[in-house]
Amino acid sequence: MHETIERVSEYYKRVNHWQNRRSIRVLPDQVRLQVTVPSCSHCVTCQRRVREFQEILAQKPDVICQWRTLNDGAYWVFFNRKEDQDPIQLLRDILEVSIT
Ligand SMILES: [Zn+2]
């Protein structure tokens, strides 16, 4: 997939009551959530965030996702979206989190 930078919007949001805000990147056909904190990805807390989401996703076999380590060093999850779907609401619904 080719990405052009002007087609990516980035937001920093609070997920649940997690201490550090997370980056959310919205592409026309995808939304990407930074699950771990860059440079902190292997701490117990970050690993718990990953595990909790993987457990939720394991209950939703119809949801297509990809996990990737991006060049910020963080572990991200990508979801496909239709262009008319609100990307933040999509993440809330799939991952059962508050995002503010
Ligand atoms: Zn961490």
Residues whose N, C-alpha, C, O or C-beta is under 5 A from the ligand:
A	BS01	ZN	V37 C40 S41 C43 T45 C46
